[in-house]
Amino acid sequence: WLVKLEEQRVVFTEPIPIGERIRDIATAPGELVLWTDSETIVRISPLAALNDGAAQFTLRCGGCHDPNRNMIGPDLRQLLGRRIAGAQGYNYSSALRQVGGSWTEERLDEFLADPGAFAPGTTMAIAGIAETEVRRQLIEYIELYE
């Protein structure tokens, strides 16, 4: 896992799929060097900058939503175009089930801005995200899981 810390707090996590068991890890200037079960050397270097959408997702959504599985909130894989309240195996509030239709960028933006206005009675426990740019970054990041 890639873990980013700010002031001794985790602000971002991301799995790093290697595809096999890691036998040893060493550091080199600006990179990690991994030795795997198949005796392959894998070098991992950081990007120049953290994706803003990934950072916002981790800070605001990642504690409840995993893109690949249901947690406190539903998984967000292939969210856009999916029926609202349509993730398999997740028990949605009746308020969200009654909304109907499918998720579009516009509807997701409306929901993120004010979940209670979008689906009165929803159990989504945030007041909303006022900043338009932050909502745009989140939506772009969520689109990566299509």
Buried (B, 14 or more C-beta within 10 A) or exposed (E): EBEBEEEEEEBBEBEEEEEEEEEEEEEEEEEBEBBBEEEEEBEEEEEEEBBBBBBBBBBBBBEEBBBEEBEEBBBBBBBBEBEBBBBEEEEBEEBBBBBEEEBEBEBBBBBBBBBBEBBEEBBBEEEBBEEEEBBBBBBBBBBEEE
